[in-house]
């Protein structure tokens, strides 16, 4: 039996729907009633005749790239890019990291520009690890958003009560240093304290001098507006999302705080960061990590907008580029929080990649090789199953690329269907210089099982996507007893039983 995910009409009687599915030989594994989703196991592969079923797809295991936090912020939607493209690397910008200190000798920070600037007790050692982890996603050569920015360590007590006077001393040192070269800079505050009017007033003064203050929303699923500095409506407040754009709890009672002052959300759930406990990395969750990612992204906006001298204007540029209504979340909790996801639209990619398009038909259990013309030895492979409506890219074991040959070997147990194989060809600077698109029909005994694979019009470049797919004929997009309805020449909707499956 296979596992399926079913989306059902919220207006149908759930008990009647479950009874119909059980009668059809299905086993109900889980009911997600708030989302109107059922998880089932069944030998049946077509549920379109069951009244109330809107959409269904085979459950798949999704492989998330270990650097997903980087790939997500340069992707306009899911599935995310397989390669991180940035506006620039932040060279010449400064982030004041007000945190637990930084271990600049950590392997994930070797080569990064880390400077010990100010410490509340004169000792810059990071015994907590929080600051080192944040620095790695800011400027780490492998994990960092802006790898050539400078991070100045401003050490405060961590894991213990912090006197407001210590924070004021830290901000006083930052302002003095900033005024020596009064260009736009960033202050990262991946922490929060109970509301402090004095602290908030002084932060406003820092902002008036050209310092962009980025603050964590907090992790207690509570009102961020009751905290400082995030509750100050002039700072850039940051929440956390996961690799599937969900704002969810990552532990019991742990999740992003909410409120209108949480201006933007960024990757922060299950993100790889440097760890001082093992000298390598660990997976961390929290708005602290998301805040560090936003701070590093601000550095790229500073470089990209040299004439902007106002911290508010710089902050607005980041907010205005954010993707709207991309986040999946409980609106009864987060309804007052802006639904904005951090997005770095690339501006430095001006190449016009070469293209190849092919149609491949293969019986599962067999092997075929496809010669391709590559202009660079570096490449990445992405694939998704069109027949099952999955738009999440995975890295399949049955496809490999070596030199100028793609080997396709679908196992005998693979779900038959129409797959799209994409190969991005990269140069030494990780810029796409070539793109190969293959339509692969995987069948059991005959290609006619799947119908005709129709070609599409591909590869239109626009300001948001390096590659935008414009579908010229989408009838091959739909399966089962469904009919394709084309919308504006750019998207398809598969409809059946008077309902829309999109």
One Martini backbone bead per residue (centre of mass of N, CA, C, O) as a GRO file, in nm:
protein
  502
    1UNK     BB    1   0.099   0.034   0.017
    2UNK     BB    2   0.022   0.374  -0.015
    3UNK     BB    3   0.082   0.711   0.044
    4UNK     BB    4  -0.154   0.984   0.095
    5UNK     BB    5  -0.260   1.315   0.004
    6UNK     BB    6  -0.562   1.489   0.108
    7UNK     BB    7  -0.778   1.732  -0.025
    8UNK     BB    8  -1.067   1.885   0.119
    9UNK     BB    9  -1.382   1.986   0.155
   10UNK     BB   10  -1.505   2.179   0.415
   11UNK     BB   11  -1.827   2.123   0.341
   12UNK     BB   12  -1.801   1.843   0.408
   13UNK     BB   13  -1.856   1.545   0.556
   14UNK     BB   14  -1.612   1.383   0.719
   15UNK     BB   15  -1.739   1.111   0.787
   16UNK     BB   16  -1.837   1.044   0.502
   17UNK     BB   17  -1.561   1.056   0.366
   18UNK     BB   18  -1.420   0.836   0.534
   19UNK     BB   19  -1.617   0.609   0.463
   20UNK     BB   20  -1.563   0.613   0.156
   21UNK     BB   21  -1.260   0.545   0.177
   22UNK     BB   22  -1.282   0.281   0.332
   23UNK     BB   23  -1.464   0.141   0.116
   24UNK     BB   24  -1.210   0.180  -0.096
   25UNK     BB   25  -0.953   0.072   0.096
   26UNK     BB   26  -0.882   0.279   0.309
   27UNK     BB   27  -0.651   0.431   0.543
   28UNK     BB   28  -0.668   0.630   0.820
   29UNK     BB   29  -0.398   0.809   0.964
   30UNK     BB   30  -0.481   1.129   0.931
   31UNK     BB   31  -0.624   1.438   1.074
   32UNK     BB   32  -0.634   1.776   0.929
   33UNK     BB   33  -0.883   1.984   0.997
   34UNK     BB   34  -0.775   2.278   0.959
   35UNK     BB   35  -0.662   2.200   0.655
   36UNK     BB   36  -0.814   1.974   0.506
   37UNK     BB   37  -0.649   1.689   0.572
   38UNK     BB   38  -0.546   1.364   0.453
   39UNK     BB   39  -0.391   1.065   0.571
   40UNK     BB   40  -0.323   0.780   0.363
   41UNK     BB   41  -0.379   0.435   0.280
   42UNK     BB   42  -0.341   0.271  -0.052
   43UNK     BB   43  -0.411   0.098  -0.361
   44UNK     BB   44  -0.528   0.337  -0.461
   45UNK     BB   45  -0.480   0.606  -0.729
   46UNK     BB   46  -0.794   0.710  -0.750
   47UNK     BB   47  -1.001   0.995  -0.599
   48UNK     BB   48  -1.198   1.166  -0.793
   49UNK     BB   49  -1.484   1.009  -0.720
   50UNK     BB   50  -1.472   1.134  -0.445
   51UNK     BB   51  -1.661   1.312  -0.254
   52UNK     BB   52  -1.462   1.609  -0.165
   53UNK     BB   53  -1.220   1.577  -0.343
   54UNK     BB   54  -0.965   1.798  -0.462
   55UNK     BB   55  -0.682   1.655  -0.383
   56UNK     BB   56  -0.390   1.448  -0.478
   57UNK     BB   57  -0.091   1.275  -0.341
   58UNK     BB   58   0.198   1.139  -0.318
   59UNK     BB   59   0.400   1.052  -0.083
   60UNK     BB   60   0.703   1.230  -0.009
   61UNK     BB   61   1.041   1.267   0.014
   62UNK     BB   62   1.215   1.549   0.126
   63UNK     BB   63   1.499   1.723   0.004
   64UNK     BB   64   1.706   1.940   0.185
   65UNK     BB   65   1.919   2.166   0.160
   66UNK     BB   66   2.173   2.258   0.374
   67UNK     BB   67   2.140   2.566   0.233
   68UNK     BB   68   1.841   2.670   0.234
   69UNK     BB   69   1.860   2.964   0.349
   70UNK     BB   70   1.993   3.072   0.091
   71UNK     BB   71   1.803   2.971  -0.138
   72UNK     BB   72   1.539   3.105  -0.035
   73UNK     BB   73   1.620   3.422  -0.052
   74UNK     BB   74   1.656   3.376  -0.391
   75UNK     BB   75   1.353   3.278  -0.398
   76UNK     BB   76   1.027   3.344  -0.503
   77UNK     BB   77   0.973   3.027  -0.466
   78UNK     BB   78   0.835   2.720  -0.477
   79UNK     BB   79   1.087   2.582  -0.565
   80UNK     BB   80   1.397   2.617  -0.480
   81UNK     BB   81   1.690   2.685  -0.537
   82UNK     BB   82   2.019   2.526  -0.574
   83UNK     BB   83   2.135   2.824  -0.582
   84UNK     BB   84   2.313   3.096  -0.461
   85UNK     BB   85   2.197   3.429  -0.512
   86UNK     BB   86   2.338   3.757  -0.506
   87UNK     BB   87   2.389   4.084  -0.516
   88UNK     BB   88   2.627   4.052  -0.304
   89UNK     BB   89   2.893   4.046  -0.034
   90UNK     BB   90   2.925   4.319   0.151
   91UNK     BB   91   3.157   4.494   0.089
   92UNK     BB   92   3.218   4.742   0.349
   93UNK     BB   93   3.038   4.639   0.566
   94UNK     BB   94   2.855   4.662   0.892
   95UNK     BB   95   2.822   4.447   1.186
   96UNK     BB   96   2.672   4.465   1.498
   97UNK     BB   97   2.717   4.202   1.733
   98UNK     BB   98   2.490   4.164   1.993
   99UNK     BB   99   2.639   3.925   2.210
  100UNK     BB  100   2.840   3.636   2.318
  101UNK     BB  101   3.028   3.635   2.092
  102UNK     BB  102   3.331   3.520   1.899
  103UNK     BB  103   3.470   3.243   1.721
  104UNK     BB  104   3.707   3.308   1.478
  105UNK     BB  105   3.839   2.998   1.468
  106UNK     BB  106   3.623   2.875   1.337
  107UNK     BB  107   3.583   2.689   1.054
  108UNK     BB  108   3.324   2.872   0.958
  109UNK     BB  109   3.528   3.156   0.990
  110UNK     BB  110   3.745   3.122   0.798
  111UNK     BB  111   3.817   3.443   0.647
  112UNK     BB  112   3.657   3.617   0.814
  113UNK     BB  113   3.547   3.944   0.923
  114UNK     BB  114   3.651   3.957   1.256
  115UNK     BB  115   3.579   4.185   1.536
  116UNK     BB  116   3.688   4.304   1.834
  117UNK     BB  117   3.522   4.571   2.011
  118UNK     BB  118   3.316   4.493   2.266
  119UNK     BB  119   3.310   4.440   2.633
  120UNK     BB  120   3.165   4.412   2.946
  121UNK     BB  121   3.446   4.230   3.064
  122UNK     BB  122   3.696   4.209   2.840
  123UNK     BB  123   3.577   3.935   2.724
  124UNK     BB  124   3.544   3.754   2.400
  125UNK     BB  125   3.452   3.489   2.481
  126UNK     BB  126   3.258   3.211   2.360
  127UNK     BB  127   3.059   3.011   2.583
  128UNK     BB  128   2.771   2.980   2.430
  129UNK     BB  129   2.751   3.018   2.081
  130UNK     BB  130   2.550   3.220   1.959
  131UNK     BB  131   2.736   3.423   1.804
  132UNK     BB  132   2.882   3.218   1.622
  133UNK     BB  133   2.632   3.117   1.472
  134UNK     BB  134   2.548   3.393   1.354
  135UNK     BB  135   2.810   3.460   1.201
  136UNK     BB  136   2.793   3.218   0.997
  137UNK     BB  137   2.520   3.338   0.850
  138UNK     BB  138   2.658   3.605   0.769
  139UNK     BB  139   3.004   3.532   0.690
  140UNK     BB  140   3.038   3.256   0.617
  141UNK     BB  141   3.176   3.090   0.351
  142UNK     BB  142   2.930   2.865   0.354
  143UNK     BB  143   2.669   3.013   0.532
  144UNK     BB  144   2.676   3.298   0.426
  145UNK     BB  145   2.523   3.581   0.295
  146UNK     BB  146   2.776   3.800   0.360
  147UNK     BB  147   3.110   3.722   0.323
  148UNK     BB  148   3.239   4.047   0.311
  149UNK     BB  149   3.158   4.133   0.569
  150UNK     BB  150   3.165   4.303   0.879
  151UNK     BB  151   3.218   4.183   1.216
  152UNK     BB  152   3.131   4.326   1.530
  153UNK     BB  153   3.198   4.249   1.852
  154UNK     BB  154   2.931   4.270   2.103
  155UNK     BB  155   2.957   4.197   2.434
  156UNK     BB  156   2.720   4.026   2.631
  157UNK     BB  157   2.529   3.892   2.841
  158UNK     BB  158   2.459   3.532   2.843
  159UNK     BB  159   2.226   3.344   3.011
  160UNK     BB  160   2.160   3.618   3.163
  161UNK     BB  161   2.107   3.888   3.312
  162UNK     BB  162   2.055   4.221   3.161
  163UNK     BB  163   2.153   4.521   3.199
  164UNK     BB  164   2.065   4.814   3.064
  165UNK     BB  165   2.340   4.952   3.105
  166UNK     BB  166   2.496   4.761   2.919
  167UNK     BB  167   2.345   4.827   2.659
  168UNK     BB  168   2.408   5.131   2.663
  169UNK     BB  169   2.714   5.096   2.646
  170UNK     BB  170   2.715   4.950   2.377
  171UNK     BB  171   2.570   5.176   2.211
  172UNK     BB  172   2.776   5.395   2.269
  173UNK     BB  173   3.013   5.255   2.124
  174UNK     BB  174   2.882   5.230   1.850
  175UNK     BB  175   2.828   5.531   1.793
  176UNK     BB  176   3.121   5.627   1.811
  177UNK     BB  177   3.222   5.448   1.575
  178UNK     BB  178   3.023   5.534   1.353
  179UNK     BB  179   3.099   5.851   1.345
  180UNK     BB  180   3.375   5.810   1.199
  181UNK     BB  181   3.181   5.646   0.968
  182UNK     BB  182   2.871   5.770   0.851
  183UNK     BB  183   2.755   5.500   0.745
  184UNK     BB  184   2.566   5.251   0.678
  185UNK     BB  185   2.457   5.031   0.939
  186UNK     BB  186   2.447   4.736   1.157
  187UNK     BB  187   2.225   4.605   1.414
  188UNK     BB  188   2.230   4.304   1.606
  189UNK     BB  189   1.926   4.173   1.787
  190UNK     BB  190   1.915   3.842   1.924
  191UNK     BB  191   1.701   3.974   2.138
  192UNK     BB  192   1.515   4.025   2.454
  193UNK     BB  193   1.321   4.256   2.655
  194UNK     BB  194   1.162   4.420   2.852
  195UNK     BB  195   1.020   4.701   2.839
  196UNK     BB  196   1.220   4.999   2.733
  197UNK     BB  197   1.213   5.330   2.700
  198UNK     BB  198   1.509   5.413   2.698
  199UNK     BB  199   1.615   5.214   2.492
  200UNK     BB  200   1.426   5.297   2.263
  201UNK     BB  201   1.516   5.594   2.244
  202UNK     BB  202   1.817   5.525   2.172
  203UNK     BB  203   1.758   5.369   1.914
  204UNK     BB  204   1.643   5.607   1.761
  205UNK     BB  205   1.910   5.763   1.761
  206UNK     BB  206   2.066   5.555   1.597
  207UNK     BB  207   1.887   5.571   1.345
  208UNK     BB  208   1.934   5.880   1.292
  209UNK     BB  209   2.255   5.796   1.227
  210UNK     BB  210   2.238   5.518   1.029
  211UNK     BB  211   2.116   5.270   1.197
  212UNK     BB  212   2.029   4.940   1.150
  213UNK     BB  213   1.779   4.774   1.337
  214UNK     BB  214   1.784   4.426   1.422
  215UNK     BB  215   1.513   4.217   1.553
  216UNK     BB  216   1.392   3.981   1.750
  217UNK     BB  217   1.083   3.849   1.826
  218UNK     BB  218   1.087   3.572   1.949
  219UNK     BB  219   1.004   3.227   2.120
  220UNK     BB  220   0.684   3.237   2.278
  221UNK     BB  221   0.419   3.299   2.132
  222UNK     BB  222   0.400   3.622   2.154
  223UNK     BB  223   0.400   3.957   2.217
  224UNK     BB  224   0.638   4.162   2.072
  225UNK     BB  225   0.534   4.455   2.170
  226UNK     BB  226   0.641   4.394   2.482
  227UNK     BB  227   0.926   4.440   2.361
  228UNK     BB  228   1.282   4.473   2.357
  229UNK     BB  229   1.324   4.614   2.046
  230UNK     BB  230   1.087   4.498   1.861
  231UNK     BB  231   0.844   4.692   1.972
  232UNK     BB  232   0.973   4.893   1.796
  233UNK     BB  233   0.844   5.040   1.501
  234UNK     BB  234   1.148   5.113   1.371
  235UNK     BB  235   1.234   4.838   1.363
  236UNK     BB  236   1.353   4.521   1.241
  237UNK     BB  237   1.138   4.268   1.263
  238UNK     BB  238   1.188   3.901   1.330
  239UNK     BB  239   1.096   3.602   1.197
  240UNK     BB  240   1.029   3.239   1.161
  241UNK     BB  241   1.107   2.987   0.914
  242UNK     BB  242   1.092   2.726   0.695
  243UNK     BB  243   1.151   2.530   0.406
  244UNK     BB  244   0.806   2.561   0.371
  245UNK     BB  245   0.694   2.840   0.482
  246UNK     BB  246   0.665   2.790   0.793
  247UNK     BB  247   0.492   2.895   1.091
  248UNK     BB  248   0.627   2.712   1.357
  249UNK     BB  249   0.680   2.496   1.591
  250UNK     BB  250   0.997   2.349   1.736
  251UNK     BB  251   0.863   2.336   2.023
  252UNK     BB  252   0.749   2.344   2.323
  253UNK     BB  253   0.654   2.677   2.325
  254UNK     BB  254   0.814   2.718   2.041
  255UNK     BB  255   0.798   3.035   1.870
  256UNK     BB  256   0.701   3.287   1.706
  257UNK     BB  257   0.633   3.587   1.745
  258UNK     BB  258   0.385   3.851   1.748
  259UNK     BB  259   0.292   4.122   1.536
  260UNK     BB  260   0.323   4.432   1.371
  261UNK     BB  261   0.652   4.445   1.446
  262UNK     BB  262   0.679   4.196   1.255
  263UNK     BB  263   0.798   4.266   0.944
  264UNK     BB  264   0.967   3.989   0.902
  265UNK     BB  265   1.060   3.681   0.743
  266UNK     BB  266   1.295   3.406   0.803
  267UNK     BB  267   1.515   3.180   0.812
  268UNK     BB  268   1.498   2.966   1.143
  269UNK     BB  269   1.430   2.657   1.087
  270UNK     BB  270   1.658   2.440   1.067
  271UNK     BB  271   1.963   2.564   1.080
  272UNK     BB  272   2.283   2.586   0.982
  273UNK     BB  273   2.545   2.615   1.230
  274UNK     BB  274   2.778   2.703   1.429
  275UNK     BB  275   2.970   2.504   1.674
  276UNK     BB  276   3.136   2.491   1.994
  277UNK     BB  277   3.085   2.190   2.095
  278UNK     BB  278   3.223   2.046   1.804
  279UNK     BB  279   3.358   2.241   1.574
  280UNK     BB  280   3.107   2.266   1.385
  281UNK     BB  281   2.776   2.177   1.348
  282UNK     BB  282   2.424   2.279   1.372
  283UNK     BB  283   2.080   2.265   1.446
  284UNK     BB  284   1.874   2.557   1.440
  285UNK     BB  285   1.617   2.744   1.627
  286UNK     BB  286   1.509   3.082   1.554
  287UNK     BB  287   1.498   3.432   1.547
  288UNK     BB  288   1.799   3.480   1.561
  289UNK     BB  289   1.881   3.359   1.286
  290UNK     BB  290   1.691   3.529   1.112
  291UNK     BB  291   1.818   3.801   1.192
  292UNK     BB  292   2.102   3.750   1.079
  293UNK     BB  293   2.010   3.719   0.784
  294UNK     BB  294   1.893   4.003   0.755
  295UNK     BB  295   2.144   4.167   0.825
  296UNK     BB  296   2.309   4.058   0.583
  297UNK     BB  297   2.111   4.157   0.366
  298UNK     BB  298   2.138   4.462   0.420
  299UNK     BB  299   2.426   4.487   0.311
  300UNK     BB  300   2.341   4.458   0.011
  301UNK     BB  301   2.167   4.716   0.006
  302UNK     BB  302   2.392   4.913   0.067
  303UNK     BB  303   2.557   4.857  -0.190
  304UNK     BB  304   2.305   4.894  -0.395
  305UNK     BB  305   2.249   5.189  -0.217
  306UNK     BB  306   2.464   5.449  -0.186
  307UNK     BB  307   2.251   5.704  -0.161
  308UNK     BB  308   2.151   5.590   0.099
  309UNK     BB  309   2.115   5.754   0.440
  310UNK     BB  310   1.865   5.602   0.550
  311UNK     BB  311   1.753   5.361   0.757
  312UNK     BB  312   1.456   5.353   0.673
  313UNK     BB  313   1.495   5.324   0.370
  314UNK     BB  314   1.657   5.065   0.384
  315UNK     BB  315   1.438   4.902   0.527
  316UNK     BB  316   1.218   4.939   0.305
  317UNK     BB  317   1.362   4.783   0.082
  318UNK     BB  318   1.342   4.510   0.217
  319UNK     BB  319   1.033   4.502   0.255
  320UNK     BB  320   0.949   4.552  -0.050
  321UNK     BB  321   1.093   4.273  -0.151
  322UNK     BB  322   0.912   4.105  -0.017
  323UNK     BB  323   0.715   3.833   0.012
  324UNK     BB  324   0.372   3.790  -0.028
  325UNK     BB  325   0.185   3.542   0.100
  326UNK     BB  326   0.392   3.272   0.165
  327UNK     BB  327   0.289   3.196   0.445
  328UNK     BB  328   0.240   2.929   0.666
  329UNK     BB  329  -0.027   2.980   0.909
  330UNK     BB  330  -0.181   3.080   1.202
  331UNK     BB  331  -0.410   3.333   1.189
  332UNK     BB  332  -0.507   3.340   1.492
  333UNK     BB  333  -0.208   3.430   1.568
  334UNK     BB  334  -0.075   3.590   1.287
  335UNK     BB  335  -0.279   3.813   1.173
  336UNK     BB  336  -0.099   4.081   1.276
  337UNK     BB  337   0.125   3.970   1.090
  338UNK     BB  338   0.321   4.017   0.848
  339UNK     BB  339   0.329   3.855   0.519
  340UNK     BB  340   0.673   3.830   0.507
  341UNK     BB  341   0.946   3.734   0.287
  342UNK     BB  342   1.255   3.711   0.238
  343UNK     BB  343   1.413   3.885  -0.054
  344UNK     BB  344   1.678   3.846  -0.310
  345UNK     BB  345   1.703   4.007  -0.585
  346UNK     BB  346   1.885   3.962  -0.844
  347UNK     BB  347   2.138   4.186  -1.029
  348UNK     BB  348   2.415   4.036  -1.153
  349UNK     BB  349   2.252   3.867  -1.363
  350UNK     BB  350   2.330   3.881  -1.733
  351UNK     BB  351   2.312   3.622  -1.847
  352UNK     BB  352   2.248   3.395  -2.136
  353UNK     BB  353   2.153   3.098  -2.132
  354UNK     BB  354   2.174   2.798  -2.244
  355UNK     BB  355   1.968   2.553  -2.433
  356UNK     BB  356   1.792   2.240  -2.359
  357UNK     BB  357   1.557   2.001  -2.521
  358UNK     BB  358   1.381   1.699  -2.414
  359UNK     BB  359   1.254   1.361  -2.486
  360UNK     BB  360   1.189   1.087  -2.255
  361UNK     BB  361   1.156   0.727  -2.277
  362UNK     BB  362   1.101   0.494  -1.992
  363UNK     BB  363   1.141   0.199  -1.842
  364UNK     BB  364   1.114   0.071  -1.560
  365UNK     BB  365   1.441  -0.075  -1.483
  366UNK     BB  366   1.596   0.095  -1.673
  367UNK     BB  367   1.859   0.226  -1.897
  368UNK     BB  368   1.975   0.562  -1.980
  369UNK     BB  369   2.150   0.783  -2.202
  370UNK     BB  370   2.243   1.144  -2.213
  371UNK     BB  371   2.373   1.359  -2.421
  372UNK     BB  372   2.547   1.667  -2.344
  373UNK     BB  373   2.599   2.024  -2.362
  374UNK     BB  374   2.862   2.152  -2.179
  375UNK     BB  375   3.028   2.458  -2.042
  376UNK     BB  376   3.050   2.310  -1.755
  377UNK     BB  377   3.132   2.103  -1.479
  378UNK     BB  378   2.918   2.257  -1.328
  379UNK     BB  379   2.628   2.110  -1.156
  380UNK     BB  380   2.267   2.077  -1.121
  381UNK     BB  381   1.995   1.874  -0.987
  382UNK     BB  382   1.644   1.868  -1.072
  383UNK     BB  383   1.322   1.725  -0.953
  384UNK     BB  384   0.978   1.648  -1.067
  385UNK     BB  385   0.637   1.541  -1.038
  386UNK     BB  386   0.377   1.596  -1.246
  387UNK     BB  387   0.155   1.380  -1.200
  388UNK     BB  388   0.162   1.444  -0.869
  389UNK     BB  389   0.193   1.768  -0.831
  390UNK     BB  390   0.485   1.817  -0.756
  391UNK     BB  391   0.686   2.121  -0.650
  392UNK     BB  392   0.918   1.958  -0.515
  393UNK     BB  393   1.244   1.930  -0.498
  394UNK     BB  394   1.471   1.668  -0.578
  395UNK     BB  395   1.733   1.409  -0.526
  396UNK     BB  396   1.774   1.158  -0.727
  397UNK     BB  397   1.920   0.837  -0.759
  398UNK     BB  398   1.823   0.789  -1.081
  399UNK     BB  399   2.014   1.047  -1.127
  400UNK     BB  400   2.303   1.134  -1.331
  401UNK     BB  401   2.617   1.330  -1.357
  402UNK     BB  402   2.881   1.293  -1.614
  403UNK     BB  403   3.009   1.522  -1.764
  404UNK     BB  404   2.817   1.458  -2.076
  405UNK     BB  405   2.627   1.255  -1.890
  406UNK     BB  406   2.303   1.124  -1.852
  407UNK     BB  407   2.167   0.904  -1.607
  408UNK     BB  408   1.877   0.686  -1.639
  409UNK     BB  409   1.731   0.477  -1.349
  410UNK     BB  410   1.444   0.365  -1.291
  411UNK     BB  411   1.293   0.194  -1.073
  412UNK     BB  412   1.053  -0.061  -1.039
  413UNK     BB  413   0.908   0.123  -0.793
  414UNK     BB  414   0.839   0.360  -0.948
  415UNK     BB  415   0.635   0.606  -1.011
  416UNK     BB  416   0.455   0.662  -1.262
  417UNK     BB  417   0.538   0.930  -1.500
  418UNK     BB  418   0.592   1.278  -1.530
  419UNK     BB  419   0.907   1.431  -1.568
  420UNK     BB  420   1.132   1.690  -1.458
  421UNK     BB  421   1.453   1.778  -1.582
  422UNK     BB  422   1.709   1.978  -1.426
  423UNK     BB  423   2.004   2.156  -1.554
  424UNK     BB  424   2.247   2.350  -1.400
  425UNK     BB  425   2.491   2.556  -1.537
  426UNK     BB  426   2.809   2.643  -1.401
  427UNK     BB  427   3.034   2.857  -1.299
  428UNK     BB  428   3.282   2.966  -1.086
  429UNK     BB  429   3.045   3.188  -0.978
  430UNK     BB  430   2.758   3.048  -0.979
  431UNK     BB  431   2.662   3.101  -1.273
  432UNK     BB  432   2.429   3.071  -1.508
  433UNK     BB  433   2.513   2.918  -1.849
  434UNK     BB  434   2.305   2.670  -1.833
  435UNK     BB  435   2.015   2.470  -1.968
  436UNK     BB  436   1.841   2.163  -1.896
  437UNK     BB  437   1.548   2.003  -2.046
  438UNK     BB  438   1.356   1.716  -1.935
  439UNK     BB  439   1.126   1.485  -2.051
  440UNK     BB  440   1.001   1.214  -1.842
  441UNK     BB  441   0.876   0.891  -1.923
  442UNK     BB  442   0.750   0.666  -1.682
  443UNK     BB  443   0.693   0.324  -1.743
  444UNK     BB  444   0.586  -0.008  -1.740
  445UNK     BB  445   0.513  -0.102  -2.071
  446UNK     BB  446   0.400   0.183  -2.197
  447UNK     BB  447   0.387   0.509  -2.310
  448UNK     BB  448   0.064   0.521  -2.343
  449UNK     BB  449  -0.013   0.540  -2.039
  450UNK     BB  450   0.061   0.873  -2.030
  451UNK     BB  451   0.064   0.996  -2.283
  452UNK     BB  452   0.135   1.288  -2.422
  453UNK     BB  453   0.414   1.488  -2.446
  454UNK     BB  454   0.422   1.832  -2.413
  455UNK     BB  455   0.538   2.113  -2.516
  456UNK     BB  456   0.707   2.411  -2.420
  457UNK     BB  457   0.755   2.739  -2.325
  458UNK     BB  458   1.066   2.866  -2.241
  459UNK     BB  459   1.275   3.090  -2.101
  460UNK     BB  460   1.205   3.360  -1.925
  461UNK     BB  461   1.326   3.664  -1.835
  462UNK     BB  462   1.324   3.830  -1.516
  463UNK     BB  463   1.335   4.016  -1.217
  464UNK     BB  464   1.275   3.739  -1.033
  465UNK     BB  465   1.373   3.527  -1.260
  466UNK     BB  466   1.593   3.358  -1.435
  467UNK     BB  467   1.355   3.141  -1.474
  468UNK     BB  468   1.063   3.135  -1.680
  469UNK     BB  469   0.774   2.942  -1.717
  470UNK     BB  470   0.591   2.921  -2.023
  471UNK     BB  471   0.287   2.791  -2.102
  472UNK     BB  472   0.141   2.674  -2.412
  473UNK     BB  473   0.069   2.366  -2.314
  474UNK     BB  474  -0.118   2.188  -2.042
  475UNK     BB  475  -0.243   1.893  -2.080
  476UNK     BB  476  -0.001   1.723  -1.945
  477UNK     BB  477  -0.051   1.826  -1.641
  478UNK     BB  478  -0.288   1.625  -1.632
  479UNK     BB  479  -0.477   1.375  -1.448
  480UNK     BB  480  -0.699   1.167  -1.507
  481UNK     BB  481  -1.025   1.313  -1.448
  482UNK     BB  482  -0.903   1.578  -1.605
  483UNK     BB  483  -0.900   1.933  -1.679
  484UNK     BB  484  -0.753   2.186  -1.852
  485UNK     BB  485  -0.694   2.525  -1.735
  486UNK     BB  486  -0.597   2.814  -1.882
  487UNK     BB  487  -0.402   3.098  -1.737
  488UNK     BB  488  -0.277   3.343  -1.930
  489UNK     BB  489  -0.037   3.136  -2.030
  490UNK     BB  490   0.104   3.066  -1.718
  491UNK     BB  491  -0.120   2.860  -1.610
  492UNK     BB  492  -0.255   2.571  -1.438
  493UNK     BB  493  -0.573   2.384  -1.408
  494UNK     BB  494  -0.712   2.106  -1.245
  495UNK     BB  495  -1.035   1.971  -1.324
  496UNK     BB  496  -1.301   1.828  -1.108
  497UNK     BB  497  -1.615   1.800  -1.001
  498UNK     BB  498  -1.620   2.129  -0.989
  499UNK     BB  499  -1.317   2.142  -0.910
  500UNK     BB  500  -1.000   2.270  -0.794
  501UNK     BB  501  -0.664   2.185  -0.905
  502UNK     BB  502  -0.349   2.368  -0.811
   0.00000   0.00000   0.00000
